[in-house]
Structure formats: structure tokens, C-alpha cells
Amino acid sequence: MKYRNLFRYPFDVHDRFWYAYDRDDWTQLSTSQTIDSGSSNDYQPPPIVMRTAATPRRANAPLDFFWLPADDKASYYVCMHFAEVEKLQANQSRLQYITRNRRVFYELFALDYLYTNTIFSPAALSGGQYNFSIRKAENSTLPPILNAIEIYTLKEFLELETNREDIDAINIIKSTYKIKKNWQGDPCAPQAYLWEGVKCSYPQNESPRIISLDLSSSGLTGEIAPSISNLTVIQTLNLEKNKLTGSVPVGLIERKNGFLSLSLCANPNLSGNVSCKKKCNFVIPVVASVAGISMLLLSVAALCWGIKRKRQPGAVTDANPIIALVEARKRQFTYSEILQITNNLKRILGKGGFGTVYHGCIDKTQVAVKMLSPSSVQVLQQFHAEARLLK
């Protein structure tokens, strides 16, 4: 048994992994002609894969294969792809049938020249034994062949699928821009297989929602797709370094002024006010709930920023009479917003008795975020008192 070569995207539009497989008792047939494997075949095996086929070295021998299940309780779906790669003469024929565990799995069938035919299991296979044999019919002059095979393990996912509106919106985005990423299946589930550039939230007992989409440097052209506005809970949208044109949809502009972080830099043909000089790129809601953080007791964070206070009459003034005053306001933030403000706690400014201090940004204002460590819960009141002094 030998594995040779690997074909995936861009040869396969679904980015499946196709390995060339060989055995000592098999020989290979091939053609340089193009195989039709997509016009009316839902499985769409890549033409480059279908150009070769295995056949037994002995003309009357079957083409056998099997696999051993990792779990006796596992179930499988199998798809076998066939295409005749030889131009048969009038006196030649290739008729074959398939057995599984010595029982007929698929009745007698013939192959079409340069055209893909897929035979699959309509229901999941189980039972622990998976011995397949492709055999020639008695009146067939040529031995059986097999071009490609897919084997899928049936898995039960307990996670909910992504919100339907988000799925519809991002699929339109995918189609509009012809996204060439690993965008197959559900964008948010399972969590281990998130779509590239996508981040999601996972509310308890609710469908996941898309909250971040990074399509920077993705070769996007044309106008900004209106369907992006249908991602109604998105918080971060990065469209930098593309070739977008036209104007920014009003819906995105309105949300940018609220809770959406919108990055449009390096799109020279995009009209409107597109600023690329922001040092910090996070836009946070004016009002944010902090409910639940205290009860979790995982961490408590206070946002503290330096405030240039208005001086009293008669006080010494700075050389520059124009001093930007930052209004002191008492604001609360959720832990997820803290992560946004600090870019996932990336930059540490220092460490103290309460915990670690991180650098962050709110709009264009740089802030220091003090994170109370779990081991310092006993000084929680003192920590709150210090935070109140800053208001």
C-alpha cells in the first residue's frame, strides 16, 4: 500500500484532500483528456484526480479494498467515483458490480468515456466490517476500474448551527467576492473549524453569531457588498488593502458611529471619509453592560485614563493655552470589550499588587487597563475605591 501525491484546492473547489493510492497487485490507467466531473455530478471530484484509474494486474481478478474502523460503533458513508479513461473498441466492454462483505452492494453497471459516475451509500454503513470488492461481469472483456473513493465518518455535533441570517449573509459575501478561503460548511461550528477570518460569539442555548470578519488583503474588487450590513451583530470588520470602489453603505457608517470597528484603509478608489491614521482601531459602545463579571470572580477590570482637569482661576497655565480636555465619565465594560480595548491583553504596561496593567485604546484615546488578579480578591474593595477616585 503506497500513498503518492496530494491534490486539494485549487484543484478541488471543496478543498478535500486527495491522495494517490497504489498497491502492488494494481496497475494504473490514465488519460490526458479532460474528465467531465462537475457539470451534473454533485460530488465534483477534481478532473485531475479522475484522469487516472486503478485496475487489477490480473485480468480476471477483482479490485479489492477495505478499511478498519477506529471505533466499532462508528458509521461511514462511502462514495466511489468512476470514469472510463480508455477509448474502447467495438469488441471491448467493461461491465462491473460491487460487493460489500460478499453481498451485492451495487448491481451491474457500465462506464461512460470521460464522464464521471458516482456510486454512494444512501445510508450510513455500520457493522464493523468494510470489505469492498469491485468485480467484472462474466461477459466483460476488461477488468474493473476505480478512479477515486471518498470515505466519511458520521459524527454527531452537539453544537448549534450558526444563526441563519448570518449564514445567508456571509454566503452572499462569499459568492459576491468569490472568496478563495476554507469557507465550507458552517462558518462558526464546530469551533475548531472556524472559517478563516471569521470570529463568532457563542451565547448559551442560542445559535452562534458572527462578530468579526477580516477580509483584508483578500483581493476584493467592486463595491462593498450590501449583504455585509446583514451581519447585524458584527463588531469588527476589516476590509483593508483591497481594491474596493464606490461609497461606504450608510448602514455601515451608522454602525461605525456606534459599536462597529470598521477598517477601510488602502482602498484608494473607495469614496468617502476613510481615515487611515488611527493609532487604535477599536470602537466601543457608549453604554456597555458589566453584569456577570463580579459574580464570575474570574477577574475585575477598571479602565483608568489620565484626565487633564480644568484649572481653577488664578492657577498657572501651560505655555499652550489650548488644552484638550477629556471628559471624565463613569463607564462599564464587559470582559469581551476589555479584550477588544486591549487587543487581547497584548501589551503589558506594568504589574502591581492588584494585578497587571495593560495598554488599550477607546476610540482615539489611549487608556491603561488594570486587571485584578484572581488571587487578589481580598482587596476588591480597595480596588473599587481606587477606581472611584478616577471619575
N, C-alpha and C positions, 0 to 999 in steps of 0.2 A: 504494500500500500504506500503510495507516494503522493505528496501534495506539491504542486508546482504552480507558481504564479498566483497573482491575486488581482481580481478586477472588481472595482467598485465605482463610485461616482468619479468622473463624469460618464463612464461607460454605462452605468446603471442609474437611471433617473431617481430610483428609490434608495440609492446608496446601500444596497445589500452587498455582502462580502461573498464573492465567487472565487473558489479555489479550484485550480486544475487538479483533478484526481486521476490517479493511474494505478493499475495493478499489472503484475507480470503476466497474468493469463488474459489480459485485454490488449487490444490494439486500437489505434486511433484512425478515424476517418476525418477528413476536413475538406473545406471548400473556401475559395477566395470570393465567392459570390455573397451578396448581401442576403441575410435571412430576414424575412418579414416576421417580426416577433412582437409588434406593438399595435398594428392597425385594428385588429379585432381580438386581441388577447389581453385580458385584464391583468395578467401577471407580468407581462412585459419583460421577459428575460432579455438581457442585453444581446444584440446581434453578434457581438464579438465572442460571446460565450456559446451561442448556438451554432457557430461555424464549425465546431468540432463535435465529434460523437465517439463514444466508446462502443466497441463491438468485441465479442469473444474471438480469440485466436482460432479456435476450432469451430468450423462452420456449423456444426450441429449442437454446440454447447449453449447453455443458457447464459444470460448475463445476470449474475447474482450479486446482491449486496445486502448488508444488514447493519444494524446498529444496536448497541447495548444501552438500555435506559439507565440514567443515573439514579432513578427512583422507580421502584416497581409500581407506584401509584401514578406515575406520570402518564400524560396523554399527549398524542402528537397528531399533527396534520402533515401530510406529505404531498408534494406537487412534483410531478415528473414532466419534463419538457422534451418533446421530440420534434425533429425536423429532418427530412431526408436531405442528405448532403451529396448524394451521388445521383447523377442522371441515369436512371435505369433504362436498360434496353427492353425491347418488346418481349423478350423471353425471360426477363428477370422480374422478380417480385419480392417484396419484403412485408410479410404479414406476421404479426406478433401479438402476444397476450401476456398478462401479468398475473402472477400468483403471490399470495402472502401466506406464509406458513403452510404452503402446499395447497391452499384453497384459492380458487379463482378470485382475483381482486378486480380485474378488468378484462372484459371479453375481447375477442379478436378485433384488431384494428390495423389499418394501413396508414402509411405516412405520405404527406404531401411534399413535393420537392420545393425546398427553400421556404417552407411555410411552417410556422410553429403550431404544434398541437399540445395542449397541456392536459394531463390526466391527474386528478387530485382526489383526495379522500373527502367526501362530502360531510363526514362526521369525524370527530376526534377518534384516533386509534388508541386502544389500550390493551392490556393483557400481558405485557412484559416480553413478548416475542415479536421481533420485527425482521423477519427473513423474507426478502422480496426476490423474485426471480422473473426476469423478462425472457420469454421463450418464443421461438419461431414456430409458426404453424407448420403442419405436416406438408402442405403444398407450397410453402415458401421456399424460394430458391436461395435467399440470402439470410444470413443470421440477424438476430435482433440488434438494435442500437439504442443508445440513450445519450442525449445531448447534455442534459443538466437536471439536477434534482434539488429541491428545497425541502427541509425538514424543520417544522416549527414545534416548539414545546408549548403546550397550553398552560398559561399562567393566569391565576385569578388575582386581579388587582383590587385591593380594598379601598384605594384612594378614589375620590370622586373625580369625574372629568372636569375640565376647565369650563367656566361659565360659557354658555352657548353664544352669547353676544360677542364675547372676546374671541372665541374660536372663529366665528364668521368674519369678524373684523380683520384678524391677522391673516386669515386665508386670502382675503381680498388683497391685503398688502402684499402677500407672497406672490399672488398672481399678477398684480399690477407691475411690480418691480422685477419679477422673475428672480426672486431671491435664490441664490445658489449657496444654501447652507444646509445643515442637517435638519431641515424643517419637515419632519414626517411625524404622523401620529398626533398625539395630544401635546400642545405646547408646554403645559405645566406638569403633567403627570405621565409616568412616575417622576418623583422629584429628582431621581438620579439621572434622568434623561431629558432634562430641560432643553428646549430649543436654544441654539446658540444666540446670544444677545438678548435673551428673554429672562426676566426675573418675575416671580409670582408671589402673591400672598396666599396663605392657606388658613382662612377663617374656620373655626371649629364647626363641623357639621354643615359646611357650606362649600360650594364649588370654588376651586382656586380662581384667582383673578390676576390678570397681567398688570403689574405695577411699574415695570421698567422695560424699555425697548431700546437697544443700542444697534443702530444701523449705520454707524459711522464707517467711512471708507468702504462702503459696500457697492460703489459704482451706480448709485441710484440716479436716474435721469427723469426729466419731466417735472410736473408739478407735484406738490405734496398731496398725497392721496387723501381725499376727504374721509375715507374709512378709518384713518388714524384717530379721528375725533370720536369714533365709536368705541374706542378703548376708554371707557368712561371713568375708570379709577386709576389710570396710569399716572405715575408721579414723576417719572424721569423718561425723557425722550431725547435721544442723541442722534441727530441727522448730520453731524459734521462731516466735512471732507467728501462731499458728493458733488453731483452736477445738477442739482435741483434748480428749477426755474419757476417763474410766476410769483404769486404772493402767498403769504402765510395765511392759512384758513383762519377766519375770525374766531371760530371755536377754540383753536389752539392759543390764539393771542389772549382771549379772555381767561382761559385757564392758566396761562403763564403768569398772569397777574394775581393768581390765587395760589394754587398748590402744585402747579406743574413746573418742573425743571426742564426747560426747552433749550437745546443746544443746536444752533444752525450755522456755526462758523464755517468758513471755507466753502461756501456755496456762492461763487461770485455772481451768478445770474439770478439769484433769489432777490426779489424786490422787497422793500420794507426796511424797517429799522432792525438790523441784525447786528448786535454788538458782540465783538469777539475779545473784548479787553477785560472781561470779568476774571478776577483772581479766584473767586469762589463761585461755584456753579450750582449751588443748592438753593431752591426756593421753598420756603417752609410755610404752611398755613398760618394765618394770623392768629387763629384760635385753634389750639390743639388739646386733646384730652389726655390726661395723665392717669386716668383711672386704672387701677390694677397694678401699677408699678410698686406702690408701697406694700400691697398685700403679697406680692410675689417675693419681696425681700431678697431679690437677686442682686439688685443694685439700685442706688438712688443717685440721680444726676441733677446738678444745678448748673444753670447757664449763668455765667458771670461775665459781664463785659465792662471795660473801663468807660466811665461816663465823664465827660468834661462838663462840670457843673457851672451854671451861670454865676458869675462872680457878684458879690454884694457891692453896692455903691461905695466908692472910695477905695476899693481894692486895687492892687497893682494889676495892670492889664498886660497881656502879651504884646510883643512887638507887632504882630499881625493882628489887627482889630477884628478880622473876620475869623471867627472860630466856629467850626461846625459842631452843633450841639446834638448829641444823641439822646433822644428821649428815653428816660428810664421807665420801663414798663414791666409789670409782673406777668410773666408768661410761663405756660406749662407745655411740656412736650412729651410725647410718647417715646418709648425706648427706640422704636424703629426710626423715629425722627432724629433722635440723638445720633444714631448710626449714620444717617444721611448728613447731618450737620458736620460730623467729624470724619466723614469719608471712611466709615467703618473703623473708627478709632485708630486711624493710621499714624498720626503724628503726635508723639508724646512731648509735652512741654516740661513736665516735671512730676515728681512724686512727693507726697506728704503724708501726714499722719492719717488723714481721712482716706486717701487713695491716690489715684492717678489723675493728672490734669492733661487734657487733650486740646489740641488746636482744632478750631472749627470755623465755619462761616454761616452767617444768616444774611441772606441777600448779599450785599457787598460789605457787610460788617464782619470783621474777624472777631471771634469770641474764644474764650477759654472755657472748657467744659470740665468740671470737677466731678469725677465718678467715685462715689462712696463704695469702698470695697466691702464684700460680704462680712469680712472679719471685723469691720468697724461699726457694726450695727449699734453697739452700745453708746456711740457718740452721735447717734442720729439727731437728737435734739440740738446739740451744739452745732451740728452741720446745718440744720434748718435755720438756726439763729444767724449764722454767718451769711446764709443766702438772703435772709430778710434784710440785712444791713445794706444790701446792694440795690434795693428797689428805690 
